Amino acid sequence: MLNALLFASLLGGFARAQLAPSPVPSGPNFELLDNANSSVWSFDGQWGHFSAASPCPSCLAQPDPAQVQDGTWSDTSTEGASATLVFTGVGLSVFNFCPGPIASSDPAAPPILFRSNFSFAIDGKPHGALQLADGCAGGDVYNQLVFTVSGLTNGRHTFTITNNASSSDLLLDFAVAERAPKSVPPPVTTITVPPITSTGTTTSTAPPAGTPTPARPPAASNPPPSSPPPIGATIHTLDNISPQVVLQGPWGTFTAKTPCPDCLVKPDFAQTFDDSYSELSGEGSATISWTGTSIFLYGICPGTVGTAQFVQSFSFSLDGADAGRHASPAGGCAKNVYRQLLFSKTGLSLSAHKLVITNVQDDVFGRTSDLLLDFAVFDSAGVSEPVPPSGPALPPSGPVSGGLPPPSNPPSSPVPSGAGFLLLDDTSPQIVYDDNWGAISQKAPCAKCATHFDFSKLSHGTYHELSKPGSATIQFAGTGVSVYGVCPGTLSPSGQFLQKFTLAVDGQTDSFAGPKGGCSVNVYNQLLFEVTGLPKGQHTATIRNLDSGFTNNPSDLVLDFVVVTTGGLSQPATPALQPSGSGTPSTSESGGTLPPPSNPPASPAAPTGANFRKLDDTSPQIAYDGAWGVISKDAPCASCVTKFDFSQTFKESYHELTTAGTATIAFAGTELYLYGVCPGTLDGGGQFLQVCRIC
């Protein structure tokens, strides 16, 4: 449960309170994120960004640059303006500058007060508010703590602060993110390992009963090498990031591309399975689900780093019954031991099983056990797994009702077509997905996925799939929208997928629930939502996957395509349209032939320095109007005619428009430089022109 400290408004009026300066958290587990750090902060609406080198002479509030963090602050009094922070960790504290009253230019008038009316959100969900009618009436307050939250799951989060009134003044200074403890154990002076018993095949080393605790820790040593993992036609490997492996607690998951620079333990990714591992040095567990007759669990025994020794103390349960313990050598491992067999069990019944490994914090000296999980191997005996591809089943949001009804199938729905209708495939740039989705196609299938669909029955042979909470946003222009997906069938011999979604169009939300027992077979062209009668214009629809409420039967959202009732409007879709006369000489509007293409001279390098700030095309300070396409290296446009080298664009992204439209850039400063790409002529002809007006 989140433990949040929120300064909230009183019912019927503002909270008349003044916040005093607060101590700023510091230490190895805290990261300071200044407002000027554009890699984590983004701003939406009219903001000013100021410093000692770039002050605001016309502003009423004048912080002392020597007393704000790094001498910078961001200021807004615009209603609806917001700032969003992306951070990684388990907690966050946000600090503002609260200006005191200033004298009015009219001697007879009372002093001018700076009111506060802010709201907060964590991961898109409202999380309290702060309202101060009199502001800081006693004088300037630096390091004003306006929001703090702890107890978040260890991972990537977003925080948003919004200014709720034009009479409110928001001066943002900095935030401090709290990271989960790193894998750095306390200094070792003495060591003991409790006696270990095991009903599975585990490795343990413990002193005999009655052996006195040594005054010094024993020397580190390595356990004997583990037997190599079994192989065979029915042997399957589950990596630590498999959806069949559910992590609970403050785990860190690291890969060769996303290592942990601050961790003391640094395994060689080349010696891990699929270049990844998950690490836990606190209380927590991992649950492995599979169907088969055996299980082998492998990890890494962390070697001694300097004088720091790491111990291993794990317990196991198999299908709810105690299955033994595992411990490292008494002095820990001398060096990293890869593919260390932590647990094995053979001769199981051919059915679904669950193995839970728990990091045991029972060292008599209070030292932390360090669990590094790499992969598991099991014998499926040819049985498919009842686990969806893009994430494990999440814990239920309420009591499990105890069993599902038999699966049943809804009918496939007809798909409207013809004039006035536009089909958007799931790969359309008009559909933007959050980080949890899997993008799957006939050219890039998902070999590890439990669900498998007939690509010939899918629009363009592609689909996006999500089996954990998440969302996708659809931008369209018209009077209606229909969303189509696939209802995944039940796996053999068991494994039902549920469907529990919502769709919000322009803020109005509808819900969808599939058959209570899921579908018995894959149902294609399943109509998930249909919205008609919208005002003619541009709209935003957000489809969201919810928690099903059943631990082993997640809600599985398979998105195939969308049909827009256009009402004759152009779409904010694929931006680079085929140029007029592609493959033949291009002509002007008056019918004349265009001159040969040529290149303008190279532009001077973009200015740099402490007073210059770059805004990427994706910055919230840039608002787009019209049929723009948002294209990046991670979300390229396969059907676009123009193809640009992302390595030569800023932050590997760009916006493109080939119809009438505008982009508005909000900034505070004295100079502006705007950069773009001039598209080259296509092979065989086809010239792109540039006619823009700037005001």
C-alpha positions in Angstrom: 0.0 0.0 0.0 1.3 3.5 -0.8 2.2 5.6 2.2 1.7 9.1 0.8 2.0 12.4 2.6 -0.4 14.8 0.7 -1.3 18.3 1.7 -5.0 18.3 0.6 -7.7 20.9 0.4 -10.5 21.1 3.0 -14.0 20.6 1.9 -15.7 23.9 1.2 -12.6 26.1 1.1 -8.8 26.3 0.9 -6.6 24.8 3.6 -5.2 27.9 5.4 -1.8 26.6 6.2 1.8 27.6 5.6 4.5 25.0 4.7 7.9 25.5 6.2 11.3 24.5 4.7 11.8 20.8 4.8 15.0 18.7 5.0 16.0 17.2 1.6 16.6 13.4 1.6 20.2 12.5 0.7 22.3 9.4 0.6 23.3 6.6 -1.7 19.6 5.6 -2.3 18.4 9.1 -3.3 18.7 10.9 -6.6 18.2 14.6 -7.0 16.3 15.6 -10.2 16.6 19.3 -10.9 13.9 21.1 -12.8 16.4 21.9 -15.5 17.1 18.2 -16.2 15.3 17.9 -19.5 16.0 14.2 -19.7 13.5 13.5 -16.9 11.3 16.6 -16.7 8.8 17.8 -19.4 6.5 20.8 -19.3 3.1 21.3 -20.8 1.5 24.8 -21.2 3.0 28.2 -20.6 6.1 28.0 -18.5 9.1 30.2 -17.8 12.5 28.6 -17.1 14.9 30.9 -15.2 18.3 31.0 -13.6 20.9 33.5 -12.5 22.2 33.7 -16.0 18.6 34.0 -17.5 16.4 35.8 -14.9 12.9 37.1 -15.3 13.0 40.9 -14.7 9.3 41.3 -15.2 8.3 38.5 -12.8 6.7 39.4 -9.5 8.2 36.3 -7.7 12.0 36.6 -7.6 13.7 33.6 -6.0 17.3 34.0 -4.9 19.3 31.9 -7.3 21.8 31.1 -4.6 19.0 29.4 -2.5 17.3 27.3 -5.2 18.7 24.0 -6.4 21.4 24.5 -9.0 20.3 28.1 -9.3 17.3 27.3 -11.6 13.6 27.2 -11.3 10.5 26.9 -13.5 7.5 29.2 -13.1 3.9 29.2 -14.3 0.7 30.9 -13.4 -1.3 29.4 -16.3 -4.3 27.3 -15.4 -3.8 23.8 -16.6 0.0 24.0 -17.1 1.7 20.9 -15.8 5.1 19.4 -15.3 5.8 15.7 -15.6 8.7 13.8 -14.2 9.8 10.3 -15.2 11.8 8.6 -12.4 12.8 5.1 -11.3 12.5 4.1 -7.7 10.2 3.4 -4.8 9.5 6.9 -3.6 9.5 10.6 -4.5 9.6 14.0 -2.8 8.9 17.2 -4.7 10.1 20.6 -3.6 9.0 24.1 -4.7 9.9 27.7 -4.0 7.0 29.4 -2.2 7.2 33.2 -2.6 6.3 35.4 0.3 4.1 38.5 -0.1 5.3 41.5 -1.9 4.3 45.1 -1.5 1.7 46.4 -4.0 2.5 49.4 -6.2 -0.6 51.0 -4.5 0.5 52.0 -0.9 -3.1 51.7 0.2 -3.5 48.2 -1.2 -2.7 45.1 0.8 0.4 43.1 0.0 0.3 40.7 -3.0 0.0 37.1 -2.0 1.0 34.1 -4.1 -1.6 31.4 -3.8 -1.1 27.7 -4.4 -3.6 25.4 -6.0 -1.9 22.3 -7.3 -3.0 18.7 -8.0 -0.8 15.6 -8.3 -0.8 12.3 -10.1 1.3 9.2 -10.0 1.4 6.9 -13.0 -1.6 8.8 -14.4 -3.8 8.4 -11.4 -4.8 11.4 -9.1 -2.8 11.5 -5.9 -3.9 14.4 -3.9 -3.7 18.2 -4.0 -2.3 21.3 -2.3 -4.3 24.5 -1.8 -3.0 27.5 0.1 -5.2 30.6 -0.1 -2.7 32.9 1.5 0.4 31.2 0.1 3.5 31.7 2.3 2.3 34.8 4.1 5.2 34.7 6.5 7.9 35.1 3.8 9.8 33.2 1.2 10.1 29.4 1.8 12.8 27.5 -0.1 12.8 23.7 -0.2 9.0 23.7 0.3 7.9 20.1 0.3 4.7 19.9 -1.6 4.4 16.2 -2.3 6.0 13.0 -1.1 5.1 9.3 -1.6 6.8 6.1 -0.6 6.1 2.4 -0.9 5.9 2.4 -4.7 6.8 -0.8 -6.6 10.4 -0.6 -7.6 10.5 0.5 -11.3 9.8 3.3 -13.7 7.0 5.8 -12.7 5.6 9.2 -13.8 4.7 12.1 -11.5 2.6 15.1 -12.7 2.0 18.4 -10.9 -0.7 20.6 -12.4 -1.5 24.3 -11.7 -5.2 24.4 -11.2 -6.0 28.2 -11.4 -4.7 31.3 -13.0 -4.5 32.9 -9.5 -2.1 30.1 -8.4 1.7 30.5 -8.9 3.7 27.3 -9.3 7.5 27.7 -8.9 9.1 24.2 -9.3 12.6 23.7 -8.0 13.5 20.0 -7.8 12.5 16.5 -6.8 14.3 13.6 -5.1 13.7 10.0 -6.1 14.2 7.2 -3.6 15.8 4.2 -5.2 15.5 0.6 -3.9 18.5 -0.5 -1.9 21.3 -1.7 -4.1 22.9 -5.1 -3.7 25.5 -3.8 -1.2 25.4 -5.8 2.1 26.6 -4.4 5.4 30.2 -4.9 6.4 30.8 -8.5 7.4 32.4 -9.1 10.8 30.9 -12.4 11.7 28.9 -14.9 9.8 26.7 -17.9 10.4 24.3 -19.9 8.2 21.4 -21.7 9.8 21.2 -25.5 9.2 19.6 -26.2 5.9 17.1 -29.0 5.1 15.8 -29.8 1.7 13.1 -32.0 0.1 14.2 -30.9 -3.4 17.7 -31.2 -4.9 19.5 -28.2 -3.6 23.0 -27.3 -2.6 23.8 -26.2 1.0 26.8 -25.7 3.2 26.2 -25.1 7.0 28.2 -25.6 10.2 27.3 -28.6 12.3 24.9 -28.1 15.1 26.7 -26.6 18.2 29.5 -25.1 16.2 30.3 -21.7 17.8 30.0 -18.6 15.7 33.5 -17.7 14.4 35.0 -14.4 15.4 35.9 -13.7 11.8 34.0 -14.6 8.7 35.2 -17.8 7.0 37.0 -17.5 3.8 34.9 -17.4 0.7 34.7 -20.5 -1.4 32.8 -21.8 -4.4 30.3 -24.7 -4.4 31.0 -27.5 -6.8 29.9 -26.8 -10.4 26.2 -27.6 -11.2 25.2 -30.2 -13.7 24.4 -28.6 -17.1 20.7 -27.9 -17.8 18.8 -30.8 -19.4 18.1 -30.6 -23.1 15.5 -32.4 -25.3 12.5 -31.9 -27.6 10.2 -31.2 -24.7 12.6 -29.2 -22.5 11.8 -25.5 -22.3 13.7 -22.6 -20.8 12.1 -19.7 -19.0 14.2 -16.6 -18.8 14.0 -14.4 -15.7 11.9 -11.9 -17.8 9.5 -14.6 -18.9 5.8 -13.8 -18.2 5.7 -17.2 -16.4 8.1 -15.7 -13.8 6.3 -13.3 -11.4 8.5 -11.2 -9.2 7.2 -9.8 -5.9 9.2 -7.3 -3.8 12.0 -4.7 -4.6 13.6 -6.7 -7.4 15.9 -5.1 -10.0 15.9 -6.6 -13.5 19.0 -5.9 -15.6 20.1 -6.6 -19.1 23.2 -6.0 -21.2 21.4 -2.9 -22.6 20.1 -1.7 -19.2 22.8 -2.7 -16.6 22.9 -1.4 -13.0 25.9 1.1 -12.8 25.5 1.6 -9.1 25.2 -2.1 -8.1 28.1 -3.7 -6.3 27.4 -7.0 -7.9 28.1 -6.9 -11.7 27.7 -10.2 -13.4 29.0 -10.9 -16.9 25.9 -10.7 -19.1 27.7 -12.9 -21.7 27.5 -15.8 -19.1 23.8 -15.2 -18.2 20.9 -16.7 -20.2 19.6 -14.2 -22.8 21.9 -11.5 -21.3 19.7 -10.7 -18.3 19.1 -11.5 -14.7 16.9 -10.3 -11.8 18.3 -9.4 -8.4 16.7 -9.1 -4.9 18.6 -8.1 -1.8 15.5 -7.5 0.4 12.4 -9.4 1.3 10.5 -10.8 -1.7 9.9 -13.8 -3.8 9.6 -15.2 -7.3 6.9 -17.5 -8.6 7.5 -19.8 -11.6 4.4 -21.3 -13.2 4.7 -24.2 -15.7 3.0 -27.3 -16.9 5.2 -30.4 -17.0 6.9 -33.1 -15.0 10.1 -31.5 -13.8 11.7 -28.1 -12.9 15.3 -26.9 -12.6 16.0 -23.4 -11.3 19.3 -21.6 -12.0 20.8 -18.4 -10.5 24.1 -16.7 -9.9 26.1 -16.9 -6.7 27.6 -13.4 -6.3 31.4 -13.4 -5.6 33.1 -11.4 -3.0 33.7 -7.7 -3.9 36.6 -6.3 -1.9 35.9 -7.3 1.7 32.2 -7.6 1.1 30.8 -11.1 1.2 27.3 -12.0 -0.1 25.3 -14.9 1.3 22.4 -16.9 -0.1 19.5 -18.0 2.1 16.4 -19.1 0.1 13.3 -21.2 0.9 11.1 -23.0 -1.6 7.5 -24.1 -1.8 6.2 -26.3 -4.6 2.5 -26.3 -5.2 1.9 -24.8 -1.8 4.0 -27.3 0.1 7.4 -26.7 1.8 10.2 -27.8 -0.7 13.3 -27.1 1.3 16.0 -24.5 1.6 19.2 -23.4 -0.2 22.3 -21.7 1.2 25.6 -20.5 -0.2 29.0 -21.5 1.3 29.3 -20.0 4.8 31.7 -17.3 3.6 29.8 -16.7 0.4 31.2 -17.4 -3.1 34.8 -16.3 -3.8 33.8 -15.3 -7.4 30.6 -15.2 -9.4 29.3 -18.7 -10.1 27.0 -18.8 -13.1 24.3 -21.4 -13.9 24.2 -22.3 -10.2 21.5 -24.9 -9.6 19.3 -23.5 -6.8 16.5 -26.1 -7.0 15.4 -29.1 -9.0 12.6 -31.6 -8.8 11.7 -34.4 -11.2 9.0 -37.1 -11.3 6.1 -34.6 -11.0 2.6 -35.3 -12.3 1.9 -34.0 -15.8 -0.1 -30.9 -14.7 0.3 -27.2 -13.8 2.7 -26.5 -11.1 4.0 -23.4 -9.1 7.4 -23.0 -7.5 8.0 -20.1 -5.2 11.5 -19.1 -4.1 11.6 -16.7 -1.2 14.6 -14.6 -0.1 14.9 -15.4 3.6 16.0 -12.6 5.9 16.9 -14.8 8.9 20.6 -14.3 9.3 21.4 -13.9 13.0 23.5 -10.9 12.3 20.9 -9.2 10.2 22.8 -9.5 7.0 20.9 -9.5 3.7 20.6 -12.5 1.5 21.3 -11.7 -2.2 19.2 -13.6 -4.7 20.2 -13.4 -8.4 17.7 -15.3 -10.6 18.8 -16.2 -14.1 16.5 -18.9 -15.7 14.4 -22.1 -15.2 14.2 -25.2 -17.3 11.2 -27.6 -17.3 10.0 -30.7 -19.1 6.6 -29.9 -20.7 6.0 -33.4 -22.0 4.6 -31.6 -25.1 2.0 -29.6 -23.3 1.5 -25.8 -24.1 1.7 -23.2 -21.4 -1.4 -21.3 -20.2 0.5 -18.0 -20.0 0.0 -15.0 -22.3 3.0 -13.3 -24.0 3.3 -9.8 -22.8 3.3 -10.2 -19.0 2.4 -12.4 -16.1 -1.0 -12.6 -14.5 -1.2 -9.8 -11.9 -2.5 -10.3 -8.4 -6.3 -10.0 -8.3 -7.8 -6.7 -7.3 -10.4 -8.4 -5.1 -11.2 -11.9 -3.8 -11.0 -14.6 -6.4 -14.4 -16.1 -6.9 -13.0 -19.6 -7.1 -13.2 -21.0 -10.6 -14.4 -19.8 -14.0 -17.4 -20.9 -16.0 -16.8 -22.9 -19.2 -15.5 -20.8 -22.2 -17.9 -19.7 -24.9 -17.5 -17.7 -28.1 -19.0 -14.4 -29.2 -19.8 -14.1 -32.9 -17.3 -12.4 -35.3 -18.6 -8.9 -36.3 -18.9 -7.5 -39.8 -16.3 -4.8 -40.6 -17.7 -1.6 -42.3 -16.0 -0.6 -45.5 -16.4 1.7 -48.4 -16.6 5.5 -48.8 -16.6 7.3 -45.4 -14.7 4.5 -43.6 -11.0 4.2 -43.0 -9.3 1.1 -41.6 -6.3 1.8 -39.3 -4.1 -1.3 -38.8 -2.6 -1.9 -35.4 0.7 -0.6 -36.8 -0.7 2.8 -37.8 1.2 5.8 -36.4 -2.2 7.1 -35.3 -2.1 4.4 -32.5 0.4 5.0 -29.8 1.2 2.2 -27.3 2.7 2.3 -23.8 5.7 0.2 -22.9 4.0 -3.1 -22.0 2.7 -4.1 -25.4 4.1 -6.8 -27.7 4.1 -6.0 -31.4 3.8 -9.3 -33.3 3.6 -10.1 -37.0 4.1 -12.9 -39.5 7.6 -11.5 -40.2 8.3 -11.1 -36.4 6.3 -13.8 -34.6 6.6 -14.5 -30.9 8.1 -17.9 -30.4 7.7 -17.7 -26.6 4.1 -16.6 -26.6 1.4 -19.0 -25.3 -1.2 -17.4 -27.7 -0.8 -18.1 -31.4 -3.0 -16.6 -34.1 -3.6 -17.3 -37.8 -1.9 -14.3 -39.4 -4.0 -14.8 -42.6 -7.0 -13.9 -40.5 -5.5 -10.7 -39.1 -5.5 -7.3 -40.8 -2.2 -7.0 -42.6 -0.9 -10.1 -40.7 -0.1 -8.1 -37.5 -1.4 -7.5 -34.0 -0.5 -5.9 -30.7 -1.0 -7.9 -27.5 -1.1 -6.9 -23.8 -1.8 -9.1 -20.8 -1.1 -6.7 -18.0 -2.6 -3.3 -17.2 -1.7 -0.8 -19.9 -3.2 1.3 -22.7 -3.1 2.5 -26.3 -4.2 5.9 -27.6 -5.9 6.4 -31.0 -5.9 9.8 -32.7 -8.6 10.1 -35.4 -10.8 12.6 -37.2 -14.4 11.9 -37.9 -17.7 11.1 -36.3 -17.2 7.5 -35.0 -14.7 4.8 -34.2 -14.9 0.9 -34.0 -12.1 -1.1 -32.3 -11.6 -4.7 -33.4 -9.5 -7.4 -31.7 -9.1 -11.1 -31.2 -10.6 -13.2 -28.4 -7.8 -15.7 -27.5 -9.0 -19.2 -27.2 -8.5 -21.6 -24.3 -5.2 -23.4 -24.3 -5.0 -27.2 -24.2 -5.5 -28.8 -21.7 -6.4 -25.7 -19.7 -5.7 -22.0 -19.5 -8.5 -19.4 -20.1 -7.9 -15.8 -21.1 -10.3 -13.1 -19.9 -11.1 -9.8 -21.4 -11.7 -6.7 -19.3 -11.2 -3.3 -21.1 -12.3 0.3 -21.1 -12.4 2.8 -23.9 -12.4 6.6 -23.2 -13.3 8.9 -26.1 -12.8 12.5 -25.4 -13.0 11.7 -21.7 -16.2 9.6 -21.9 -15.5 6.1 -20.7 -17.2 2.8 -21.7 -16.3 -0.7 -20.6 -16.1 -4.1 -22.2 -16.1 -7.6 -20.8 -15.7 -10.8 -22.9 -17.2 -14.1 -22.1 -17.0 -14.9 -18.4 -15.0 -18.0 -19.1 -13.1 -16.7 -22.0 -13.3 -18.0 -25.6 -12.9 -21.6 -26.4 -11.2 -20.9 -29.7 -9.7 -17.8 -31.3 -12.4 -15.4 -32.4 -11.2 -12.9 -35.1 -12.8 -9.6 -36.0 -14.2 -9.3 -32.5 -15.9 -5.9 -32.1 -14.6 -4.5 -28.8 -16.0 -1.0 -28.9 -18.2 1.0 -31.3 -18.7 4.7 -30.8 -21.0 6.7 -33.1 -22.5 10.2 -33.3 -19.4 12.1 -32.3 -19.1 15.8 -33.3 -17.4 16.1 -36.6 -13.7 16.8 -35.8 -10.6 15.4 -34.2 -10.9 13.0 -31.3 -8.7 10.9 -28.9 -9.7 7.4 -27.9 -7.8 5.4 -25.2 -8.3 1.7 -24.8 -7.1 0.3 -21.5 -6.5 -3.3 -20.3 -7.6 -3.9 -16.7 -6.8 -6.4 -14.0 -9.1 -9.4 -14.5 -9.3 -10.2 -10.8 -8.1 -13.8 -11.3 -4.5 -14.6 -10.5 -3.9 -17.2 -13.2 -6.3 -15.9 -15.8 -5.3 -12.4 -16.9 -7.2 -10.0 -19.1 -5.6 -10.4 -22.5 -6.0 -7.5 -25.0 -5.3 -8.4 -28.6 -5.7 -5.3 -30.8 -6.0 -6.0 -34.6 -7.4 -2.8 -36.2 -9.6 0.2 -35.9 -12.2 1.5 -38.3 -12.9 5.3 -38.4 -16.1 6.9 -39.7 -14.3 9.8 -41.2 -17.2 12.2 -42.1 -15.1 13.4 -45.0 -12.2 14.6 -42.8 -8.5 14.0 -43.3 -6.8 11.9 -40.7 -3.8 12.6 -38.5 -2.3 9.5 -40.0 0.6 8.4 -42.2 2.3 11.7 -42.9 4.4 11.3 -45.9 1.9 10.9 -48.7 2.9 9.9 -52.2 4.1 13.1 -53.9 2.3 14.3 -57.0 3.8 12.8 -60.1 5.9 10.2 -58.4 7.8 8.4 -61.1 7.0 11.1 -63.6 8.1 14.8 -63.9 6.5 16.8 -61.2 4.4 19.8 -62.1 3.4 23.0 -60.4 -0.2 23.9 -59.6 -0.2 26.1 -62.7 0.7 23.1 -64.8 4.4 24.1 -65.4 7.3 21.7 -64.9 9.2 22.1 -61.6 12.9 23.0 -61.9 15.5 20.3 -61.0 16.0 19.7 -57.3 18.9 21.3 -55.5 20.1 21.5 -51.9 20.2 24.6 -49.8 23.6 25.4 -48.1 24.3 23.7 -44.8 22.9 25.5 -41.8 25.3 26.7 -39.1 25.6 24.5 -36.1 22.9 24.8 -33.4 24.0 27.3 -30.7 25.1 25.7 -27.5 25.8 27.0 -24.0 24.3 27.4 -20.5 21.6 29.8 -21.8 20.4 27.5 -24.6 17.9 24.7 -24.3 16.9 22.2 -27.0 13.3 21.2 -27.4 12.8 17.9 -29.2 9.9 17.5 -31.6 8.2 15.4 -28.9 8.5 18.2 -26.3 5.2 19.1 -24.5 6.1 22.7 -25.3 5.3 22.0 -29.0 1.6 21.6 -29.8 0.5 20.2 -33.2 -2.6 21.0 -35.1 -3.5 19.0 -38.2 -2.7 15.6 -39.7 0.8 15.3 -38.3 2.6 11.9 -38.0 4.8 11.1 -35.0 7.7 9.0 -36.2 10.7 7.6 -34.3 13.3 4.9 -34.5 11.1 2.8 -32.1 7.9 3.6 -34.0 8.9 4.0 -37.7 6.4 4.5 -40.5 6.5 1.5 -42.8 4.1 3.0 -45.4 5.7 6.4 -45.6 7.4 7.4 -48.8 10.0 9.5 -47.1 12.6 7.6 -45.1 15.1 9.4 -42.9 18.2 8.3 -41.1 17.1 8.4 -37.4 20.8 8.6 -36.3 20.9 12.1 -37.9 17.7 13.4 -36.3 17.7 14.8 -32.8 16.7 12.1 -30.3 15.9 9.8 -33.2 12.4 11.2 -33.9 10.5 13.7 -36.0 7.0 15.0 -36.9 5.9 15.1 -40.5 3.0 16.9 -42.2 2.0 16.9 -45.9 -1.4 18.7 -45.5 -2.3 22.1 -44.1 -1.6 22.3 -40.4 0.4 24.1 -37.7 2.8 23.6 -34.8 3.0 26.0 -31.9 6.1 26.3 -29.9 5.8 27.9 -26.4 9.1 29.2 -25.0 10.5 31.8 -22.7 13.6 33.6 -23.9 15.0 36.1 -26.4 16.0 33.8 -29.4 14.6 30.8 -31.2 16.2 28.5 -33.8 13.9 26.0 -35.6 15.4 23.0 -37.4 13.9 20.4 -39.7 14.7 18.0 -42.6 14.4 18.8 -46.3 13.2 15.6 -47.9 15.1 14.5 -50.9 13.7 13.5 -54.3 12.6 9.9 -54.7 14.2 7.5 -57.1 12.5 7.9 -60.4 11.1 11.3 -59.7 8.8 12.8 -57.1 9.8 16.1 -55.6 8.8 17.4 -52.2 8.4 21.2 -51.8 8.6 23.3 -48.6 6.2 26.2 -48.2 5.9 27.4 -44.6 4.8 30.5 -42.8 6.1 31.5 -39.4 4.5 34.0 -37.1 
